[in-house]
Amino acid sequence: MKLNLQPKKPYKNSEKKIPRFNFSICLKIFGALVILLCSYSGQAQNISINFKDASLETVLKEVAKQSNYEVFYTQKLLKDASPVTINVKNSSLKETLNRIFNSQNLKYSITNQTIVVTAGKEKTENLGNGLIDVRGKVLNNKNEPFPGVIVTLVGTNRNSITDFDGSFTFDNVPENGILECSGLTIEKKSFGITGRTQLTLVVEDKVAAMKEVVVTGYQTIARSNFTGAIAKVDEKTLNENINADLSSALEGRVAGLMFQKNPSGAAADKPILRGIGTFSSDQVGYSPLLVIDGLPTELTLNDINPYDIESVDVLKDAAAASIYGSRAANGIIVLTTKKGNGKLKVSINSDFFIAEKPNMRDMNYASTGDIIDLEQAVYNRERARFANTSTMFSNYGDIGNSSMKYYSPLYQLNRNLEEGKISNADYDSTLSQWRKNDYIKDYHDNVWQNEFRQRYNVAFSGSTSKQNTYVSLNYDESKNRVKFNQSRAFNLYAKSSFQINNWLNATFGVNGTYSNDDVTDGDYNDYLTIQKRYERITDDNGNLVIAPFVGIRDGFTSSGVINPAVAEKLAGLSGFKPMSFNVLNSLQEGIEKQNSLSLRAFANIKAKIWRGLSYNTQFQYEVRRNDNEQYYDINSYKMRYAINTLTGYNAATNVYTPVEGFSTGGRFEQSSSQATNYSFRNQLDYAEEFGEGKHSINALAGFEMRETFLPRTVESLRYGYDPVTLTSAVMNNLALSQTGVSSYIFGNNRTLGALARTQKEILHRYFSVFSTASYTYLSKYNVTGSYRVDRADLFGVDPKYKNRPLWSAGLGWNVSNEEFMKPVKWVSMLKLRTTYGINGNIDQSTTPYITATRRNDNLYQSLQYTNITAQPNPMLRWEKTQSTNVGLDYSLFRAKLNGSIDLYRKYSSDLLATTDLDPTVGALTRRINAGALLNKGVEFTVGSEWYNNGSFRVASNIVFAYNKTTVRKVTRAQSSAAVYISSPIDFFQENELYNSLYAYQYGGTTNGYPYVLDENGNPSITFDANGNPISTSIKTVTNPDALVNMGTLIPTYTGSLSQRFSYKQFDLNFLFVFSGGNVMRKEVLAMDTDVVNLSGIADRYTDANPNGNTRLYVDLDESVRNYASTISSQWRNSSANVVDGDYIKLRNISLGYNLPKTFATKMNISSAKFTFQMNNIWYWSAAGNRIDPEVYSANSATRNLPSPKTYLLGFNLTL
């Protein structure tokens, strides 16, 4: 029979409080917590039993109970066993068993937490004839048949391989024999036959076993033996919701992993782990290194099909990440892809996304009527400075005027009225109609559409004892918000592993993505600048409204903008093309076709050399190719504009002369770029337990080579292009781009843009040697360490900088495995760990060598010279990050409450930063290794399925992280106040928070004129007795000592609450995310421009309406208008206009329905699930005024389009 006796663990209440973050205090709390837990225990003990003349079976049951070991034996074997008398206290397991079996004609063995009882020598003959025939079936942990499993009769060479339904047979085997199940995809496990002829053996596949291990990329190691800070997100958590990409799947799941939103939505979210550790935001970046199945990749999270991912391990501290050396300072995200498991399985996913058009109420725009009133006030003020209309409009220029300026339709309406071209009635009627118009609403209704995305994924997986295979096909298509913008992508992933023999395993795979995007001209996306608010796109009947002119240049030539008077005259000239415009027509012009192909091929061969020792070689090759093309037809708006710009006029012949060939066709541009990289790694792995399991060693050593190559971009630009004949005009591009031609419209020479005259290639090579080891004693005490040396091609001067080692060391204590913890039944698992180590970063923007560019003179092409672009940096070295981490992992109340707490300190030094130099070296500044940043933080995660009655379950998970990034070293002299305000990531102060929001000290507002205080507390504006500003007193505050540090622009705390309710087949999930501790500038009206679109313009301060608000540019006294930029900048960036950036969002809510098993079985399918989900449902912001901090540019105080509500419908079917 088989015994697996577990001691009961009663529930107790517990409560934890998170103290205000202080590193030393938190260390003391950890120690106090361990002492508190220890105080529950009695005297330390191993096994204590006291029996007199008891049966052997009774004694073995008690031993199993106290040791948590399984015992295999047969009743027939124990039938003649002698009674046992034993009295031991605090005895080891082995010593106890020796005493028990000392007087028995039996023997025992211990293997993998299992005690197997077999016959002694004298009894072997009596039992030897007990042979039986055995029939059995092997199932996986989901009770599914498991084909291809090797079933071996222990102690013999006999084995059987399970067939498609998991069955196997053995004839004439000992009834007390032991069967062992093994295979490529399962954990090896032993089972006692115990006289049974029908067996059902349940094995655990390695996918399920991954819950107990962590994956660092270089190795897979038991979590109990690991000392690093690591967070694991398993497949179940990843698939709780429908995820647009991996970034959204990870959001709110990992403490300390923040996703920095791009406010404009123009780029993907950037993951940031445990703060910022470099000043090189563009060259190095803040994002963690991404690793797929053990090898680093140049892909991003958004490039990867989320359905191919089995688990994600986020390596946070030095012990977890330092094995990656000079690329590890930002942390590591390790992705483990899916693999085959058991019989053939087909999984089908179909997802549909519908995103609403943005809600324009959140943009805080003024009404059309208010904008007309402001523009009319601006016109009236400007008109008052001139004697008549003709004089005023002469300043805006006419045909042949090189200083031509744009003016609006409202200006032209007033001009027509004053020049008698329209009556007062026509003027009033037109203005009344314009007030009813709303160009933004027209744009919203006609140019935008609800985004619709459909995604289909089919995955095939299966395995036998000799191989496992996973193949997935994914198709993704989107109709984007702006009409005629769409994207299509096809993804293939295939991976197979082969157990060639009992010592050699090989894995091969390929991942490819092909995408095709249509992208409209970006100039037509800015609805605020295309046309005025009171203009229209369509009339009330849906017909297009054609504007005679708009303020959009062609972008191909050095043209300027035209005005209504010029547009009217051009319309009457036969030598020019019309300048008319409607955005719905132009959106279909110049659509850029973007094609991308990304391939990743990889191989992994593992050979067992000796007991516990294996050799592993891995190779990965990645290539990405981007091909773009864009065509503007000859009749497109921009080509018409460009042809008109480059058209001259011969007064002698009265002939308009376009550039030869230029006006015969369209514009066609192509570009092709490529990037390749490879990684090649070889390592020896050693993993072994000895001393009856007392000692465990896991170690590896190896080397790695990597190369990245960015070849030249191939570009082509053709004019006069005919897409039918595929021909283009031959033109003198050099003359057109350098000298240009005389333009009849703009009155002087205008040039035609050409392709860049320089090209570049970037090649980098790296070589690394590395090692890591961990040792565990008695499953309680862990010691870990790693060591790595990186070499790179750009580090070429001083060996002491070339060979700087990057290393880590860690200690772990599995407190719950101590004997004194056994009485503390409510503690299922408790582990303390601490690590220290050094990671690195690579910034390749500077080199140890002098760099120069060869140039030639524009006028004298044969004259060539060298232009020095950068001074040498002979002491260039890796950026270095020293990390200290103290952590606690816990599982309480029979694993009902689980979580971790981590405290960390990251000191990043030798950071490349702009540094002042002695001018005699030939440069005033240079980027050298001279900066330092300090990150301190605390993280905790707590999760619990706190209610489960079988049908109804409630589970919660809370993630929280706090981090502050402080500048610890600056080697640059103070600059002006303005640069600290405008560029906080480039200009900062020592011992202050990085990326701080600096503000002028607000002094007050007098008669609508705000002022600030300088470093001495003096106001920036002096007022006379009547409260009017004295223009000569207005000053610009330049001393940075006058600034106030209002706090950091980066959130100091982030977190989430995920809540799950399950009732029978229904699952309801909520995900709340929150962030805060940062500040932002408040949106205010600019005082230095007449183009203001925000609400509040009607309630501004005017002499007729004095209030507590500020004036606008139109209302400034004439004497101070030249100082408007100074007044406006200091007001907008003052301490009065700073708000908190805290917010809470209901990121998503989903409802899932799982088809009942009975129905699924009748339909001959494994499972089916339907999910409905809504994203971006609700948010609260401390800033108020409908400001969403995620889509708000915090330092420039600019709103961007709000995140739209999105509705998702998903279907999953498994066959």
Summary of the structure (lengths in Angstrom):
residues: 1215
radius of gyration: 36.9
end to end distance: 36.4
largest distance: 130.7
contacts: 4006
relative contact order: 0.09
helix: 19%
strand: 43%
